[in-house]
Amino acid sequence: MNKDQLIGGALLVISVIVIVVYGWLIFLTQWWEIVLKLTGFIAIAAVFGILGWIGYTLATTPPPKPIEEIEKELEQELKKLEQELKKEEKEQQEKIEEKSK
């Protein structure tokens, strides 16, 4: 049995145990009311905690550059590369001409 199968089996067993214990706490004990209140609170706290985290991330992350600005930068880089390529070709041509003399 590989590691993933062991983890999967463990998760299955733990899930079944939690379901049985939760059912027992809700239906067969005197603590059903507090268990339901805690469950509701934890669920709401988790959902809105995640929502708050997303909001914080959106509020503190700088906006991306506009596409037009990125296109301009790419065009400038492309022009630089073309100029460098022309310069290298010119230098190679000059070297070839010098050798042929």
Secondary structure, DSSP 8 states (H G I E B T S, - for coil): --HHHHHHHHHHHHHHHHHHHHHHHHHSSTTHHHHHHHHHHHHHHHHHHHHHHHHHHHHHS-----HHHHHHHHHHHHHHHHHHHHHHHHHHHHHHHHHH-
